[in-house]
Amino acid sequence: MNTYLLLLIIGLVVAVLTLTYFVCYNKMKKYKQRIDKAEEVIIEELNNKTDYIIKFDSEIKKITKKDYLEEYKNIKEENLSNIEKDSKLEEAEKLIKSLINDYAKISKSKEIKKLVMNLRTTNESLASAKNMFNNNAVIFNKIIKSFPSNIIAKILRYNYRSNYNIKTDGEETF
C-alpha cells in the first residue's frame, strides 16, 4: 500500500511540475512572439524610413544642387542595430525638416510634400510598433524574472529585452 501511495505522490508531483512548465512556457512564448512581431514591423518601417530619406536626398539635391544627406545614404549597408539606425534616421529627419523650413523651394515641392506625408505615416506606424514592443517587453521581463518562470527562461536561454526610446510630443520631427 505504501508503494502505491508513494507512486501516486510521485505521479502528482511530476504532473504538477509538467503543468507548471507548460503554463510558464506558453506565457513566455506568447510575449516573445508579440515582441518578435513588433520587431519585424520596426525593421520594416525603419527600412521604409531609410528609403524615404534617400528619396528626400534626391529631391533636395535637385532643388539645391547640394548633397546635404550624403552621410545617410548608406544606412542600409551599415551594420547598425535597430536603435542605432533609428537614431541616425532621426538625425536625418531633423536635418530635412530644417532644410524644408530654410528653403522655400523645397517646402513648395509637390514631391517633398508627398514624401513628408509618407514619412509621417511611417513614423506613426513605427511609434505604434515601438509601443507594442515596449509593452510586451515589460511583461516578458517580469515573467522571466519571477519564479518558476526564471528557471524555465534560463533553460530556454530567454534574455531580458530592452525598451525602445519613444519620442515625446515636443520632439516630433514631422
VEXVEX-300408 format. One record per residue (C-alpha): x, y, z; residue number from 1. Coordinates in nm, 4 decimals. Each point is the difference from the previous one (the first is absolute). Layout:
% VEXVEX-300408
       east      north         up   num
          X          Y          Z   NUM
...
***
This chain:
% VEXVEX-300408
       east      north         up   num
     0.0000     0.0000     0.0000     1
     0.2819     0.2385     0.0822     2
     0.1522    -0.0665    -0.3424     3
    -0.3215     0.1011    -0.1746     4
    -0.0306     0.3118     0.2109     5
     0.3612     0.0923    -0.0733     6
    -0.0509    -0.0548    -0.3747     7
    -0.3168     0.2101     0.0117     8
     0.1814     0.2837     0.1758     9
     0.2900    -0.0168    -0.2480    10
    -0.2493    -0.0027    -0.2890    11
    -0.1803     0.3049     0.1380    12
     0.3278     0.1876     0.0504    13
     0.1066    -0.0785    -0.3572    14
    -0.3412     0.1063    -0.1297    15
     0.0127     0.3299     0.1935    16
     0.3553     0.0700    -0.1199    17
    -0.0940    -0.0807    -0.3592    18
    -0.3080     0.2197     0.0175    19
     0.2024     0.2831     0.1536    20
     0.2607    -0.0320    -0.2748    21
    -0.2594     0.0180    -0.2776    22
    -0.1870     0.2923     0.1551    23
     0.3221     0.1990     0.0475    24
     0.1346    -0.0970    -0.3414    25
    -0.3200     0.1014    -0.1795    26
    -0.0175     0.3307     0.1829    27
     0.3607     0.0859    -0.0898    28
    -0.0428    -0.1190    -0.3576    29
    -0.3117     0.2156    -0.0463    30
     0.1816     0.3195     0.0968    31
     0.3173    -0.0950    -0.1852    32
    -0.2037    -0.0453    -0.3187    33
    -0.1661     0.3389     0.0505    34
     0.3402     0.1614     0.0504    35
     0.1379    -0.1707    -0.3116    36
    -0.3003     0.1135    -0.2063    37
     0.0402     0.3596     0.1202    38
     0.3705    -0.0167    -0.0819    39
    -0.0802    -0.1198    -0.3535    40
    -0.2237     0.3040    -0.0478    41
     0.2704     0.2277     0.1437    42
     0.2582    -0.1394    -0.2436    43
    -0.2402     0.0390    -0.2921    44
    -0.0871     0.3588     0.0941    45
     0.3652     0.0926     0.0568    46
     0.0735    -0.1301    -0.3506    47
    -0.2910     0.2032    -0.1371    48
     0.1271     0.3050     0.1843    49
     0.3471    -0.0549    -0.1467    50
    -0.1498    -0.0167    -0.3490    51
    -0.1855     0.3273     0.0595    52
     0.3182     0.1691     0.1254    53
     0.1765    -0.1080    -0.3209    54
    -0.2895     0.1385    -0.2065    55
     0.0121     0.3239     0.1984    56
     0.3719     0.0208    -0.0777    57
    -0.0663    -0.0349    -0.3718    58
    -0.2760     0.2633    -0.0011    59
     0.1911     0.2457     0.2185    60
     0.3089    -0.0442    -0.2184    61
    -0.2089     0.0815    -0.3106    62
    -0.1177     0.3238     0.1597    63
     0.3096     0.1228     0.1849    64
     0.2758    -0.1672    -0.2058    65
     0.1613    -0.0959     0.3330    66
     0.0270    -0.3410     0.1640    67
    -0.1108     0.0667     0.3565    68
    -0.0871    -0.3621     0.0812    69
     0.3128    -0.1738    -0.1329    70
     0.0832    -0.1706     0.3309    71
    -0.3471    -0.1581     0.0248    72
    -0.0095    -0.1678    -0.3433    73
     0.1775    -0.3193     0.1086    74
    -0.1934    -0.0704     0.3176    75
    -0.1346    -0.3279    -0.1408    76
     0.3515    -0.1288    -0.0671    77
     0.1357     0.0998     0.3405    78
    -0.0035    -0.2632     0.2714    79
    -0.2158     0.1918     0.2488    80
    -0.2390    -0.1223     0.2658    81
    -0.3618     0.1066    -0.0394    82
     0.0432     0.2558     0.2766    83
     0.3121     0.1471    -0.1637    84
    -0.1694     0.0057    -0.3406    85
    -0.3036     0.1698     0.1500    86
     0.2190     0.2636     0.1637    87
     0.1872     0.0708    -0.3214    88
    -0.3250     0.0254    -0.1964    89
    -0.1326     0.2448     0.2605    90
     0.3068     0.2185    -0.0612    91
    -0.0658    -0.0098    -0.3747    92
    -0.3649     0.0830     0.0568    93
     0.0896     0.3043     0.2108    94
     0.2388     0.1181    -0.2699    95
    -0.2711    -0.0400    -0.2641    96
    -0.2446     0.1960     0.2124    97
     0.2474     0.2852     0.0408    98
     0.0665     0.0002    -0.3766    99
    -0.3731     0.0148    -0.0706   100
    -0.0330     0.2913     0.2407   101
     0.3040     0.1823    -0.1438   102
    -0.0676    -0.0403    -0.3729   103
    -0.3326     0.1138    -0.1431   104
     0.0600    -0.1967    -0.3217   105
     0.0335    -0.3219     0.1974   106
    -0.3126     0.0610     0.2065   107
    -0.2051     0.0743    -0.3150   108
     0.1045    -0.3158    -0.1847   109
    -0.2896    -0.2403    -0.0576   110
     0.2330    -0.2986     0.0235   111
     0.1395     0.1239     0.3324   112
    -0.3539     0.0468     0.1361   113
    -0.0868    -0.3536    -0.1087   114
     0.3145    -0.1364     0.1679   115
    -0.0821     0.1926     0.3198   116
    -0.3441    -0.1636     0.0105   117
     0.1489    -0.3447    -0.0620   118
     0.2595     0.0577     0.2710   119
    -0.2716     0.1055     0.2463   120
    -0.1891    -0.3213    -0.0675   121
     0.3167    -0.2025     0.0436   122
     0.0821     0.1813     0.3255   123
    -0.3488    -0.0720     0.1362   124
     0.0314    -0.3687    -0.0849   125
     0.3501    -0.0074     0.1480   126
    -0.1169     0.1646     0.3228   127
    -0.2856    -0.2476     0.0264   128
     0.2350    -0.2963    -0.0503   129
     0.2424     0.1392     0.2592   130
    -0.2856     0.0353     0.2499   131
    -0.1100    -0.3563    -0.0700   132
     0.3589    -0.1198     0.0395   133
     0.0527     0.1899     0.3266   134
    -0.3312    -0.1050     0.1555   135
     0.0637    -0.3665    -0.0732   136
     0.3685     0.0211     0.0992   137
    -0.0960     0.1345     0.3438   138
    -0.2354    -0.2945     0.0585   139
     0.2486    -0.2502    -0.1441   140
     0.2790     0.1347     0.2216   141
    -0.2204    -0.0311     0.3094   142
    -0.0881    -0.3576    -0.0917   143
     0.3593    -0.1140    -0.0523   144
     0.1043     0.1518     0.3327   145
    -0.2690    -0.1699     0.2076   146
     0.0055    -0.3505     0.1417   147
    -0.0404    -0.2635    -0.1494   148
     0.0140     0.1650    -0.3431   149
     0.3552     0.1187     0.0634   150
     0.1222    -0.3618     0.0072   151
    -0.1766    -0.0838    -0.3240   152
     0.1256     0.3240    -0.1593   153
     0.3571    -0.0977     0.0872   154
    -0.0500    -0.3443    -0.1514   155
    -0.1442     0.1553    -0.3187   156
     0.2655     0.2770     0.0025   157
    -0.2568     0.2783    -0.0027   158
     0.1608     0.3305     0.0853   159
    -0.1170     0.3376     0.1241   160
    -0.1286     0.2249    -0.2812   161
     0.0896     0.3705     0.0021   162
    -0.2559     0.2655    -0.0846   163
     0.0025     0.2330    -0.2988   164
     0.0164     0.3694     0.0726   165
    -0.3151     0.1744    -0.1103   166
    -0.0142     0.3676    -0.0940   167
    -0.2108     0.2303     0.2108   168
    -0.2450     0.2381    -0.1712   169
     0.2409     0.2918     0.0333   170
     0.2657    -0.1813    -0.2028   171
    -0.2132    -0.0886    -0.3010   172
     0.1800     0.0558    -0.3278   173
    -0.2752    -0.0415    -0.2604   174
***
